[in-house]
């Protein structure tokens, strides 16, 4: 890049947004797939009467955190796309205004129509298709130790 004060690669920004959103969707699907693998393991392949429910709950909370990471990727993609469209519209409007004033009569240049801002897609909520694997748990006062597990 040269010594430009500002440089925007509209195509590169759009490509990055597409990749972020697509990979986030793949990531979220994988979080759910792994959630059910862990559930099956803790119910059938490695069942421990006391530990399995606690492990399922802990893993469910971990999955929820991972899901939030995926939705954050999608949120960044939406932010970058909105910025790209806003800057591109402002750039086009500045060019149109400048060119229309060059003829000395108020202009004859037809500016491009503004690109609409992308719709802000609703980010997916944590909602495992086969239901959550966690249990209702009660925590101690400091929220550091599970004191009981309600099935």
Secondary structure, 3 states (H helix, E strand, C coil): CCCCCCCCCHHHHHHHHHHHHHHHHHHHHHHHHHHHHHHHHHHHHCCCCCHHHHHHHHHHHHHHHHHHHHHHHHHHHHHHHHHHHHHHHHHHHHHHHHHHCCCCCCCCCCCCCCCCCCCCCCCCCCCCCCCCCCCEEEECCCCCCEEEEEC
